[in-house]
């Protein structure tokens, strides 16, 4: 049963690794609590206001995981409608749920 032991040890290693990843994520969530979606939207609107009048804005209240190629981080998705040079422009954004850092902005 030498082969069986190796496979079992590997499986235990994988499970231990997954458990460690979950624990690390939980610790980071506790150490860095989520900012509220409202608070983040208010901060973003302050940033956007510099470029023109804000006509409307929205944000999903529940964070989702945003993939950036290396890791997935909890983030809020939302949008802002703004008047720039007399024209209405719609932006969609993804913002980090812990610090409110913009991860992605695109014109839609």
Secondary structure, DSSP 8 states (H G I E B T S, - for coil): -HHHHHHHHHHHHHHHHHHHHHHHHHHHHHHS----HHHHHHHHHHHHHTTSEEEEEEE-SS-EEEE-SS-EEEEEEEEEEEEETTEEEEEEEEEETTT--EEEEEE-
